[in-house]
Amino acid sequence: MNGRHMKAVTAGFLGGLLLGATVWSTQMHRSRRELFSKRPVRRLAALGYLSGRPGLDTVRILTDYVGWERHPALRRRGERVLRRMHTHLD
């Protein structure tokens, strides 16, 4: 591999990392907003998205959500996801 090709590969890799971080940040922001939506279907979709993203930020937002949610089925779903997050992080 010559130097020019190596620079292109490195630039592509770093650009991909930057793009991935930007998309991830946007998705997390959108999911947090939808988690507190007036529409139950959006809240359910946000729970599904967040269930696949274990982390301390997700635990914090789900803790707030479980205390806020009034729909029993959605609250139970949130509690299940939160328990799995705690298990995964322990």
N, C-alpha and C positions, 0 to 999 in steps of 0.2 A: 504494500500500500504506500502510495506516495504521500507527501505532506499535504498536498492540496485536497486529496480525497479524504484524508484523515480529518482535516478541518471541517469539511462538509458534513461528514458523519457526526462529528462532535456538535456542530451547530444544529443539525437536525435533532439529535438527542436532547440537547438543552432546550430547543424550541418545543419539542414534544412534552418535556417535563413542565415547562411554563404553561403550555396550553392545558395540560391535564390538571394542574393545580388551579387554574382559572375556572375550568369547567366544574371541578369538584366544589370549589368555593361557591359558585353560582347555584349549584344543585342543593348544597346544604342550606343556603340562604332561602331558596324557594321552598324547600321542604319545611323549614322552620316556620315560614309564613303560612304555608298551607296547613300545618298542624293545628293552627288556631283559626282556621277558616270557619265561616258560618255553615258551610256545606259538609255534611257528614262524609260523603264520598271522597272529598278532597282530604279530609282528616285521615280516613282509612288508607288512602293512597300514600300519604306522607308517612304514616306508621309503617307501611310496607317498605318504603324506601329507606327509612331510618333503621329498620330492623337489620338491614344488611350492612350497616355502617357503624360497627361498635367503636366506642371511644368515650372519653370523658365528656366532651361537648354534647354528644348524643344522650348520655345519661342525665346530664343537667337539664336539657330541654325536655326530655321525657318525664323527668320528675315534676317539672312545672306543668306539663301537659296533663299528667294523671291527676294532679290536684285541681286542675281547671275543668277537665272534661265532665259533663253531666250525663251524657248518653251511656247507660250501663255497659252495653256491649263494647263500645269503643274504649271506655275506661278499662275494662277487663283486658282488652287486646293490648292497650298501652302498658298495663301492669305486667302482662306476660313478656312483652318485649323488654321492658325494663329489668325484669328478673333475669332474662337471658343475658342482657348486657352486663349485669353485676357478676353473674357466673363466669362470663367470658373474661372479664377484666380481673377477676380474683386470682 
